[in-house]
Amino acid sequence: MQADWVFHPYVGVGQVRLGMTPDEVAAVLGPPDDSELIVDMGEIREQREQAALQAVYSADDKRLVELGFSPPIAGLEFDGVPLFAARSDEALGRVIQHDPSPLTIHGFVVFFGLGLTMTGFHDDDETQKAVTVFAKGRWDAVKPRMQKFVFLPR
């Protein structure tokens, strides 16, 4: 299992790169604990419980389009800030410094400039905290329904 959890916008996290095949991801992270076909979307979703990590592969070419993280993966880092270990407003504020125009929908703050979503940080809800790294185009279909996110640090 990899130890490098540094996020690189629209590239990936550590050695895991968006666009990888399931076999390539498994070579870095080890085999998944569970894998399922999301029938209505045709996508494959893998779970790695120990790493609190979810990988989603596209319906068409089965390439990695999304990585989802939740606690206890304290090492997920962006710009020197461990996103889950830092205070919610500090983590969110640091990301906003790099993409000052995020949008929001259904409790997700979406950073199109980075390829990142955050939830649970804007309302400091520890039970809902999650970060998703996504490939270009992943959220485009719902973008017209999104609203501007306003950050109000505590």
N, C-alpha and C positions, 0 to 999 in steps of 0.2 A: 504494500500500500504506500502510495506516495506521501511525502511529508511537506512538499511545497504546495501551498494553497494560495499563491499570489494570483490575483485576478488581472488579466490583460484584456482591455476592451476589444470586443469582437474577435478575439483570438482564442481565449480559453482560460483555464486555471492551471497553473503549474505546468506539468507535462501533458495535461489533457487538452486537446485542441478541438474546437468546434469543427465539424466535418469528418471526424474520425469514424471508423466502422466500430461495431460492437467488439470485434476481436482486438482492434487496436486499443480501445479503452480498457478492455480486460487485461491487456499486456501491461498497462500502467497501474490500474487499480485493483487487479485481481478479478476473479469471477463475481458476477452479481449474486446476491442472496435470493433474488426473485426477479423474474422477467415476465411481462404480460403484454399482450397485444391490446391496444385501445381500439376496439372494434369500430366505433363510429368515425375515428380519425385515421385508422390504418397505421398508427404510430406504435413503436415499441417503447415501453417504459421499463427501465431496470432500477432496482433498489439495492443499495449497499447500506445495510443497517448500521454496521459498526462505524462507518464514515458519515452517517446521516446525510447520504447523498442519493440523488435521483438523476438518472440519465435518460433523455428522451431522444429517439432517433426518428427521422422523417419517414413519412409513408412511402415516398417515391423511391429514394435511393438508400434508405436505411443508414443515413449519416447523422452524426450527433448534431442536434439543433438546440439542445437545452441541457444545462446542468443545474440542478436545484440543491441548495444547501440549507440545513437547519441545525440548530444547536444539537449536539455538543461540539460541532466542528469549529472550535474557537480560533483555529489558525487561518481561516479564510481572511485574506488581507487585500486591501486596496490602498495604494499610496501611503504605505506604512502604518495603516490603521487596521487592527484586527476587528473586523466588522461585528462579530458576535460578542467579543470581549469588551469592546468600548461601550461607553454610554450611548444610548440610542440616538440622541441629538448630535453627538460628536460624529458617529459613523455616518448618519444621514447628511450632516453638514459637510463632511469631507467629500462625499460623493457629489453633492450639489456644487461644490467648488469647481468640479471638472465638467459638470453638465448642469448649468443653472436653469434649464427650462424643462424639468421633468413634467410628465403628465400622470394622471391617476385614473384608475378604473377599478371598481370592486375591491377597494382596499390595497391595491398594488400601486406603488410609485414606480413608474416606468421611465428609465433613462435611455432614450433612443440614441443619444450621443455616445453612449458607452456599451450598450447591449447588456443592460443590467436591470433587474427589478428588485425592489425591497418591499417587504410587508412586515407589519408589527413594529417597525422602527418609528414611523410617523406618529403613532399613538402610544408608544412605549409598552406594547403588549407582548410580554415575554413568551406567552403561549402561542403567539401567531408569528413570531419572527422567522423569516425565511428570506433567502437571497437566491435569485435565479440569474444565471448567465445565459444569454440567448444569441442565436445567429441572426444576421441581418435578414429582415423580412418577417421574422417570427411573430411580431405583434402588429404588423402593418394592417391587417384586416379590421382590427378593433380601434385603431388610432382615431378615426373620425368620431368615435363616441366618447373619447377621453376628454377629461377636463384638465386645465392647468392646475398643477400642484403648488400650493403655497406653504412654504416651510416657516414654521413658527417655533424657533428654538426655545427651550424651557429655561 
